[in-house]
């Protein structure tokens, strides 16, 4: 049979001391203070990656459209180049620019896009494709 003294000691151990509460609160506060900036930075990184993927899709779609045009229509199409309404609404200040140069294979089309993001105008997203002359491509397919 337990004595009166041992039952009192057991009852005292069941409670939580003020020191334990302070230590637990301090640990919890430290973890929250350290993790909050990481969560915010992670959210910004996810948004930047989403914007990058959208810009890459825009460049890819525009290049597909431009490479299907006849070679004579390319210069006019590059002058009239504008981002799609979806890209313009989701990427603030989106600007699209194209360049047409001659190469050994035919014409090289290079597209650039940038938007309001730190250092993005200094390092725009670029994608390049080649437009082969129609006569050369049809004679190559006949061989």
C-alpha positions as CSV (number, residue, x, y, z in Angstrom):
1,X,0.0,0.0,0.0
2,X,1.5,3.4,-1.0
3,X,2.3,5.8,1.7
4,X,1.0,9.3,1.9
5,X,4.4,10.8,1.0
6,X,4.8,8.8,-2.2
7,X,1.3,9.7,-3.5
8,X,2.1,13.4,-2.9
9,X,5.3,13.1,-4.8
10,X,3.5,11.4,-7.7
11,X,0.8,14.1,-7.8
12,X,3.5,16.9,-7.9
13,X,5.2,15.2,-10.9
14,X,2.0,15.1,-12.9
15,X,1.9,18.9,-13.1
16,X,3.9,21.2,-15.3
17,X,6.3,23.7,-13.8
18,X,6.4,27.3,-14.9
19,X,10.0,26.8,-16.0
20,X,9.0,24.0,-18.4
21,X,6.3,26.2,-19.9
22,X,8.8,29.0,-20.5
23,X,11.3,26.7,-22.1
24,X,8.7,25.2,-24.4
25,X,7.3,28.6,-25.3
26,X,10.9,29.8,-26.1
27,X,11.6,26.8,-28.3
28,X,8.3,27.2,-30.1
29,X,8.9,30.9,-30.7
30,X,12.4,30.3,-32.0
31,X,11.2,27.7,-34.5
32,X,8.4,30.0,-35.7
33,X,10.8,33.0,-36.0
34,X,13.3,30.9,-38.0
35,X,10.8,29.2,-40.3
36,X,8.6,32.2,-41.2
37,X,11.2,33.9,-43.5
38,X,11.8,30.5,-45.1
39,X,8.1,30.0,-45.8
40,X,7.8,33.5,-47.3
41,X,10.9,33.0,-49.5
42,X,9.6,29.6,-50.7
43,X,6.3,31.3,-51.7
44,X,8.2,33.9,-53.7
45,X,10.3,31.2,-55.4
46,X,7.2,29.2,-56.4
47,X,5.7,32.4,-57.9
48,X,8.9,33.2,-59.8
49,X,9.0,29.6,-61.2
50,X,5.4,29.8,-62.2
51,X,6.1,33.1,-64.1
52,X,9.1,31.6,-65.7
53,X,7.2,28.6,-67.0
54,X,4.4,30.8,-68.3
55,X,7.0,33.0,-70.2
56,X,8.7,29.9,-71.6
57,X,5.3,28.6,-72.8
58,X,4.6,32.0,-74.4
59,X,7.9,31.9,-76.3
60,X,7.4,28.3,-77.4
61,X,3.9,29.0,-78.7
62,X,5.0,32.2,-80.5
63,X,7.9,30.3,-82.1
64,X,5.7,27.6,-83.3
65,X,3.4,30.1,-84.9
66,X,6.2,32.1,-86.5
67,X,8.0,29.0,-87.9
68,X,4.8,27.9,-89.7
69,X,4.6,31.3,-91.5
70,X,6.0,31.7,-95.0
71,X,9.5,33.2,-94.9
72,X,8.3,36.4,-96.6
73,X,5.8,37.1,-93.8
74,X,8.3,36.7,-90.9
75,X,9.7,40.3,-90.8
76,X,6.2,41.8,-90.6
77,X,5.1,39.2,-87.9
78,X,8.1,40.0,-85.8
79,X,7.4,43.7,-85.8
80,X,3.8,43.1,-84.7
81,X,4.8,40.6,-82.0
82,X,2.9,41.1,-78.7
83,X,2.3,38.7,-75.7
84,X,-0.9,36.8,-75.6
85,X,-3.7,38.2,-73.4
86,X,-3.1,35.4,-70.8
87,X,0.6,36.2,-70.5
88,X,0.0,39.9,-70.5
89,X,-2.4,39.6,-67.6
90,X,-0.3,37.3,-65.5
91,X,3.2,38.8,-66.2
92,X,3.1,42.5,-65.4
93,X,5.0,44.5,-67.9
94,X,5.6,41.6,-70.3
95,X,7.5,42.6,-73.4
96,X,8.2,40.4,-76.3
97,X,10.8,41.1,-78.9
98,X,11.9,39.1,-82.0
99,X,15.0,39.1,-84.2
100,X,15.4,37.6,-87.6
101,X,18.9,36.8,-88.9
102,X,20.3,34.8,-91.8
103,X,22.2,31.6,-91.2
104,X,23.6,28.7,-93.2
105,X,20.4,26.7,-92.8
106,X,17.9,29.4,-93.6
107,X,16.5,32.1,-91.2
108,X,17.1,32.1,-87.5
109,X,14.3,33.5,-85.4
110,X,15.2,34.5,-81.8
111,X,12.5,35.6,-79.4
112,X,13.0,37.3,-76.0
113,X,10.6,38.0,-73.3
114,X,11.0,39.9,-70.0
115,X,8.6,41.3,-67.4
116,X,8.7,43.3,-64.2
117,X,10.9,41.1,-62.1
118,X,14.3,42.1,-60.6
119,X,17.1,41.7,-63.1
120,X,14.8,40.1,-65.7
121,X,15.3,42.8,-68.3
122,X,19.1,42.4,-68.0
123,X,18.7,38.7,-68.5
124,X,15.6,38.0,-70.6
125,X,14.3,34.6,-71.5
126,X,15.4,33.7,-75.0
127,X,14.4,30.9,-77.4
128,X,15.6,30.3,-80.9
129,X,14.3,28.4,-83.9
130,X,15.4,28.0,-87.5
131,X,13.1,28.5,-90.5
132,X,14.2,26.4,-93.5
133,X,13.5,27.6,-97.0
134,X,10.4,25.9,-98.4
135,X,12.0,24.9,-101.7
136,X,15.0,23.2,-99.9
137,X,12.8,21.4,-97.5
138,X,10.5,20.0,-100.2
139,X,13.5,18.8,-102.3
140,X,15.1,17.2,-99.3
141,X,11.9,15.3,-98.5
142,X,11.7,14.1,-102.2
143,X,15.2,12.5,-101.8
